[in-house]
Amino acid sequence: MAKTSEIQALITLLGDDDTQVSDIARERLKQIGPPAAGLLRETVHMDVDGKTRIEAQQVLAQIQHEDLIGSFYLVGLLEDEHIDLEQAAFLLARLGYPDLDMAPYQQELQKLTDRVGRRIKDLHPHRDKTRIVRVINQVLFEEEGFSGNVEDYYDPDNSFLNRVLERRTGIPITLSVIYLLIARRLHLPIRGINMPVHFICQYHSPPDSFYFDPFNAGRTLTRYDCMALLHRAKHPFHENFLQPARPRDIIARMMRNLIFVYHHRDDHAKLELLNRICAVLDPS
């Protein structure tokens, strides 16, 4: 492992006027990878010459990108039942917020869960399912003010779980993910439904399962409502559209949403990174 002194020396050489020297320093720092990130981050905020600061920022971004791709590669190797949706969703948020500390946001999710848990502790998960969903809806949408971001639907922050928790707004899939993460903590049979056009949730409790829409304050949906929603979007309906989504499917869809957003923003760097991540998460 590289020593701190070596990393510091290499960072200094990033500003060297000899491009061959700076190129060698850059490549060596990229080889060192994440252990060099801390000192590179410090350099970006230090009072050093402009070239060194810019080069340090670029090398730091490249290291963070490769680290993110590597992390998703490991996720992609897992069997579906072993993929942790929460970890993967916060991992994706590092695309926009590379230095993200997910601990405060997990604590926020736990606080929301605890509030719901206290109110449903005497309810039965199958006998009282509609009451349970009403309680979660009350906490999230009435008391906490979560809502669908209809004013700026294509803001990339709508796809980053940290920002959805901070701003209390998002798109169908990220609001559904928050619902799913609370449900998972409470061992409730709620699952995501990867319907085209509009991601929704299902309370799975046969024979009386039902769908609902976290983007619209948890409004209950019938099968006909789902068909009508697709019809209005001029999209055909197939029964498999109402099948439960795997964590891999959910994260891949979040990535596709971001690809669409960054494509329209002509952010080629983000597009290249997302395409590489998609390839390692699900090669098929």
C-alpha positions in Angstrom: 0.0 0.0 0.0 1.2 3.5 -0.9 2.5 5.7 1.9 1.1 9.1 2.6 4.4 10.7 1.7 4.3 9.0 -1.7 0.8 10.2 -2.4 1.6 13.7 -1.3 4.6 13.8 -3.6 2.6 12.5 -6.5 -0.1 15.1 -6.0 2.6 17.8 -6.0 3.8 16.5 -9.3 0.4 16.8 -10.9 1.2 20.5 -11.3 4.6 19.9 -12.9 5.2 21.8 -16.1 6.7 18.7 -17.7 3.6 16.9 -19.0 5.4 13.6 -19.0 6.0 13.9 -15.2 2.4 15.0 -14.5 1.1 12.1 -16.7 3.2 9.6 -14.7 2.0 11.1 -11.4 -1.7 11.0 -12.6 -1.5 7.3 -13.7 0.2 6.3 -10.4 -2.4 8.0 -8.3 -5.2 6.2 -10.3 -3.4 2.9 -9.7 -3.3 3.7 -5.9 -7.0 4.4 -6.1 -9.3 5.0 -3.1 -6.4 5.3 -0.6 -5.3 8.4 -2.4 -8.8 10.0 -2.4 -8.6 11.6 1.0 -5.4 13.6 0.2 -6.7 14.5 -3.3 -9.9 15.8 -1.7 -7.9 17.9 0.7 -5.8 19.3 -2.2 -9.0 20.4 -4.1 -9.9 22.7 -1.2 -6.3 23.9 -0.5 -4.7 27.1 -1.5 -2.4 25.5 -4.2 -1.7 26.5 -7.7 -4.7 26.2 -10.1 -3.2 23.4 -12.3 -2.6 21.1 -9.3 -6.0 21.7 -7.9 -7.7 21.0 -11.3 -5.6 17.9 -11.9 -6.3 16.7 -8.4 -10.1 17.2 -8.9 -10.0 15.2 -12.2 -8.0 12.3 -10.7 -10.2 12.2 -7.7 -13.3 12.0 -9.9 -11.7 9.2 -12.0 -10.9 7.2 -8.9 -14.4 7.7 -7.5 -15.9 6.6 -10.8 -13.8 3.4 -11.0 -14.6 2.7 -7.4 -18.3 3.1 -8.1 -18.1 0.8 -11.1 -16.2 -1.8 -9.0 -18.8 -1.6 -6.3 -21.6 -2.2 -8.7 -19.7 -5.1 -10.3 -19.7 -6.8 -6.9 -23.5 -6.1 -6.6 -24.0 -7.6 -10.1 -22.2 -10.9 -9.0 -24.8 -11.4 -6.2 -27.9 -13.6 -6.6 -31.1 -11.6 -6.7 -32.2 -12.5 -3.2 -28.9 -11.3 -1.8 -28.9 -7.8 -3.4 -29.7 -5.2 -0.7 -31.9 -2.6 -2.3 -31.1 0.0 0.3 -27.3 -0.3 -0.1 -27.6 -0.3 -3.9 -29.9 2.8 -4.0 -27.4 4.7 -1.8 -24.6 3.4 -3.9 -26.3 4.9 -7.0 -26.6 8.2 -5.2 -22.8 8.4 -5.2 -23.1 9.1 -8.9 -24.3 12.6 -8.0 -22.8 12.8 -4.5 -19.4 10.9 -4.5 -18.7 11.7 -0.9 -22.1 10.6 0.4 -22.3 9.3 3.9 -25.5 7.2 3.9 -25.6 6.8 7.7 -27.7 9.9 8.4 -30.2 9.0 5.7 -30.5 5.4 7.1 -31.2 7.0 10.5 -33.9 9.1 8.9 -35.4 6.0 7.4 -35.3 4.3 10.8 -37.0 7.3 12.4 -39.8 7.1 9.9 -40.1 3.4 10.4 -40.3 3.8 14.2 -43.1 6.2 13.9 -45.1 3.9 11.6 -44.2 0.9 13.8 -45.6 2.5 17.0 -48.9 3.1 15.3 -49.3 -0.3 13.7 -48.0 -2.5 16.5 -51.5 -3.8 17.3 -52.4 -4.4 13.7 -52.1 -7.7 11.8 -50.1 -7.5 8.6 -52.7 -9.5 6.6 -56.0 -8.8 8.4 -55.4 -5.0 8.6 -53.5 -4.3 5.4 -55.5 -1.3 4.3 -55.2 0.3 7.7 -51.5 -0.3 7.7 -51.1 1.4 4.3 -53.2 4.3 5.5 -50.9 4.8 8.5 -47.8 4.8 6.3 -49.5 7.2 3.9 -50.4 9.5 6.8 -46.8 9.6 8.1 -45.1 10.0 4.7 -47.5 12.2 2.7 -49.6 14.1 5.3 -47.2 14.6 8.2 -43.8 14.5 6.4 -44.9 16.1 3.2 -43.4 13.6 0.7 -44.8 14.2 -2.8 -44.2 13.6 -6.4 -42.0 16.2 -8.1 -44.4 17.3 -10.8 -42.7 20.7 -11.2 -39.2 19.4 -12.1 -39.8 15.7 -12.9 -36.5 15.4 -14.8 -34.2 16.8 -12.1 -31.5 14.1 -11.5 -31.9 14.7 -7.7 -35.3 12.9 -8.0 -33.3 9.7 -8.5 -30.9 10.1 -5.6 -32.3 8.7 -2.4 -30.4 11.1 -0.2 -31.9 14.1 -2.0 -35.4 12.6 -2.0 -35.2 12.2 1.8 -33.8 15.8 2.1 -36.3 17.5 -0.2 -39.3 15.2 0.5 -39.9 14.9 -3.3 -39.1 12.5 -6.0 -40.4 10.4 -8.9 -42.5 7.2 -8.7 -39.7 4.8 -8.3 -37.7 6.6 -5.6 -40.8 7.4 -3.5 -41.7 3.7 -3.9 -38.2 2.7 -2.8 -38.6 4.7 0.4 -42.0 2.9 1.0 -40.3 -0.4 0.3 -37.4 0.2 2.7 -39.8 1.2 5.5 -41.9 -1.9 4.7 -38.9 -4.1 4.8 -37.9 -2.9 8.2 -41.4 -3.7 9.5 -41.6 -7.1 7.7 -44.6 -6.0 5.7 -45.5 -7.9 2.5 -45.1 -4.8 0.2 -43.3 -5.1 -3.0 -42.4 -3.0 -6.0 -44.2 -3.3 -9.3 -42.0 -2.4 -12.3 -44.9 -1.3 -14.5 -43.8 0.6 -17.6 -44.4 4.4 -17.5 -45.1 4.5 -13.8 -43.5 2.4 -11.0 -46.0 1.4 -8.3 -46.2 -0.8 -5.2 -48.4 -3.8 -4.2 -49.5 -5.0 -0.8 -49.1 -8.7 -1.4 -51.7 -10.6 0.8 -53.7 -13.0 -1.3 -56.5 -13.2 -2.0 -56.9 -9.5 -1.3 -53.7 -8.0 -2.6 -53.9 -4.5 -3.9 -51.8 -1.9 -5.7 -51.0 1.7 -4.6 -49.1 4.7 -6.0 -46.6 6.4 -3.7 -46.1 9.2 -6.3 -49.8 10.1 -5.7 -49.8 10.0 -1.9 -50.3 6.2 -1.8 -53.6 6.2 -3.8 -55.0 2.7 -4.1 -55.1 1.3 -7.7 -57.1 -1.5 -9.1 -55.9 -3.7 -12.0 -58.2 -1.7 -14.2 -56.6 1.6 -13.0 -53.2 0.2 -14.0 -54.4 -0.8 -17.4 -56.0 2.7 -17.9 -52.7 4.4 -16.9 -50.8 2.5 -19.5 -53.6 3.1 -22.1 -53.4 6.9 -21.5 -49.6 6.6 -22.2 -50.4 4.7 -25.4 -48.7 1.6 -24.0 -50.0 -1.9 -24.4 -50.9 -3.9 -21.3 -49.4 -7.3 -20.5 -50.0 -9.3 -17.3 -46.3 -9.6 -16.6 -46.2 -5.8 -16.1 -47.8 -6.4 -12.7 -45.2 -8.9 -11.6 -42.9 -8.0 -8.6 -39.7 -6.3 -9.3 -36.3 -7.6 -8.2 -33.9 -5.2 -6.5 -31.7 -5.6 -9.6 -34.7 -4.5 -11.8 -35.4 -1.5 -9.5 -31.8 -0.2 -9.5 -31.5 -0.8 -13.3 -34.7 1.3 -13.9 -33.4 4.1 -11.7 -30.2 4.0 -13.8 -32.3 4.2 -17.1 -34.2 7.2 -15.7 -30.8 8.9 -15.1 -29.6 8.0 -18.5 -32.6 9.6 -20.0 -32.1 12.8 -17.9 -28.4 13.1 -18.6 -28.9 12.4 -22.3 -31.2 15.4 -22.5 -28.6 17.5 -20.6 -25.8 16.4 -22.9 -23.8 15.2 -19.9 -21.6 12.7 -21.8 -19.4 12.0 -18.8 -22.3 10.9 -16.6 -23.8 8.9 -19.5 -20.6 7.0 -20.1 -20.3 6.2 -16.4 -23.9 5.0 -16.2 -23.6 2.8 -19.2 -20.6 1.2 -17.7 -22.4 0.7 -14.4 -25.4 -0.8 -16.2 -23.1 -3.2 -18.0 -21.6 -4.6 -14.9 -24.9 -4.7 -12.9 -26.8 -6.7 -15.4 -24.7 -7.8 -18.5 -27.8 -9.2 -20.2 
